[in-house]
Amino acid sequence: MADNVGSKVSYFLVGLGVGALMGVLFAPKSGEDTREYLAKRADDGREFAQKKAKELRERADELIERGKDVASRKRESLSAAVDAGREAFLRESKS
């Protein structure tokens, strides 16, 4: 899943670069206007990347917490099974 998100971000960044290059080559505006436009678009891209990185971190934290919960429940279940097996063994060995 993380590879999928990483590849989407990579495609976005490549597209951003290609779009910026094409914008410079075929710009109908003056150089100053084009620079302002490109700076704004770069800021937008940076904000988008930061937003996606934050979302990815939050999702990773959620998955880690869920994993810890599952591991804890499995450990408790295994411990209860071992205790039950030990008690059964002791009962059988006394008989």
HELIX and SHEET records of a PDB file:
HELIX    1   1 ALA A    2  LEU A   25  1                                  24    
HELIX    2   2 GLY A   31  LYS A   94  1                                  64    
END                                                                             
